[in-house]
Amino acid sequence: MSWAAGRDRNICKRITFTQDEWEQVRKLHERLTRYAPQYRSFSSYARKMLSERRIHVTEIRPLTDPEPIAKEIGRIGVNVNQITHWANANEHITPAQVAELRASFDRIEQLLGDLFADKREARKDA
């Protein structure tokens, strides 16, 4: 039995790239699959690009993009961990450090509130 027997896609073509060409194609594919999961397989992506010459993806992001929020929450978490570590090592914490911790938690709460409000708003508009 041959490789092509019983396959819907029974024509196989080989393609080669230079390192620079491949890097460009890989980055484009990676960027696209972030918003169009149906093209996660490189084969489906390549077929679509070769047959239609382009893939149109409409990216809809909430007003508050979660990536910067996640980074900021991560930084706040590091600060909280440092203060907690210092307090455990020294067995005491100053009122200013308690205020800083409370402010950090308030900021996290605000950021998450903004993110979820944007998500709810996006659902209403959809």
Secondary structure, DSSP 8 states (H G I E B T S, - for coil): --TTTT-SS---------HHHHHHHHHHHHHHHHH-GGG-SHHHHHHHHHHHS---------SS-HHHHHHHHHHHHHHHHHHHHHHHHHT---HHHHHHHHHHHHHHHHHHHHHHHHHHHHHHH-
